[in-house]
Amino acid sequence: MIKTDVVIIGAGPTGLFCAHQLGIIGLKCEIVDNLDKIGGQCIELYPDKPIYDIPAVPKCTGEELTNNLIEQIKPFNFNFHLSDRVQELKNENDKWFVKTLNGKEFETPNVVIAGGVGSFEPRKFPTKSAEKYDGKSVLYSIKDKNIFKDKSVVIFGGGDSALDWAIELSNSSKVTLVHRRDEFRGAPASVQKVKELSDNKTIDLITKYSIKDVKGNGSLESVEIKSESGESKVIKADYVLGFFGLIMQLGPIAEWGLNLDKKTIPVNTENFETNKKGIFAIGDICTYPGKLKLILSGFHEGALAARGCFKYARPDEKYRFEFTTASSTIKDRLGVKE
Amino acid sequence: MAKIKYIEFNGKEHEIEVPNGMTVMEGAVHGNIPGIDADCGGGMSCATCHVYINDDEWFKKLPEKEMGEDDMLDQAYEPKSNSRLSCQLIVSDDLDGLTVHMPEKQV
């Protein structure tokens, strides 16, 4: 059991800056994120896309913004718990007990939900029949590529994951790559390579088809694909892989008894607390009159939520407002020498 | 101003007037029409405002897809050749009478 002042759910820009504000006012926090890296949507959806509306930063990419925020909270040495997801929140005597998917447990007076639009999960095949084989022979990520040796593998998708795995697995498996259109969105070099492998019959490339059904008797045997005009083909398959990117799912957050408005959590704008005492929501996941889904709004919300957390983490102390330019206490916390 | 008809997967129709300059996605969200999630808020980075333009004439009449829209549609639920992201369709008088069909689900 890890005891801390605040558990932050979500390591996107909003969660990171809230952590900074907590550090500035002398609180500790632990940050949990379901991705394997820090940065949230900035790093997962648009690492290379420039952002033009961060105050005083005319232009920066999602990756640069993330790296700067990581740098900014470095002095506080907060722990990150990546590739993990908060599953359960329970309240006992004004303390929140937080459990993650990987079995980590926290005890804290405050939880800050900075979860964006929820956690990223791979988009799965729309076909019901695929569910039966999910995690066994229908896969959305690869942990051990050796299982595909000498097997028939049918890969769906047109992005880098689909192309890279088609190229890689074609060394030791019978690979078919299926994509819904003729163009691929992967790196040009990978697209070129796949076309070469298709020309020399190393891989079987089928475009303008999508999945219709998976078939098997106990174990997976084949996959049926369809074109928009209704033609269909059956391909022998030991494994079917789908790489359609990630979708965002609210997931367990919906089960914590919080008021919800569609997929967002209403908060008061004084401290961004939800209807549950000690649970705050900031960034894209919160809503209030006039809410803007901008990173800069998330920063503001995180700063106020941090002060809200102070009240429960230090009930016997009075919070004192200080500027970073003037406060020697803050400079000590930042490890700045003058 | 344009009259736009949104048809849910179950066949339920909603016809509303959407002011010029708004997107077809925003029209649905502001009009509380179910079936369009728009998780990313209109940034062409999520594919949850996916619609079908079943009328071929209309599909051809719409402004062409910008770079990136088809890439994003690859990641939508059941994309077809008449798929569009409704956040990329900006309403003008020219869109008066447009009908969009929603997919079975967005995520």
Interface residues (C-beta under 8 A of the other chain):
Chain A: Q41 L45 Y46 V117 R123 P126 G157 G158 G159 H179 R180 R181 E183 R185 S210 E228 F244 G245 L246 I247 M248 Q249 K263 D284 K293
Chain B: D37 D39 C40 G41 S45 C46 A47 T48 D70 D71 D74 Q75 Y77 E78 P79 K80 S81 E104 V107
